[in-house]
């Protein structure tokens, strides 16, 4: 067994995720944070990034029954790659 529910809940998503550079978040936008639990032979660490998006639901395609268009306003770099901030 390599993980269990306690491992998944170890890093709550209600905590602060530091970003190297600020991201502009316009009114109505959503911030998506992706988090990866990584490991090697001797340690475990997390990597994360964020993106700011809005859904353009008034596009011609949506009105014709198609999918809404996602507009990406900004993305961060991947933070803590390779566990470089591991303690």
C-alpha angles and dihedrals in degrees: 000000000000100000143008139187091280090060092050092050094043092095107044116209092224091073127097116271110204117224124196092220127028119250121220111234113195120206111284094019125129127224113217117196119196117199127189125194106214133183144177132188095297112019148033126219141163130240123193145175136180136216132192115219142168129193116234098210097168096068122126091250093055092049088053091053097267129127123286118256118246115218115203110209097180146338134206127224120258107275126218095011113191090005092281090159092050115135 
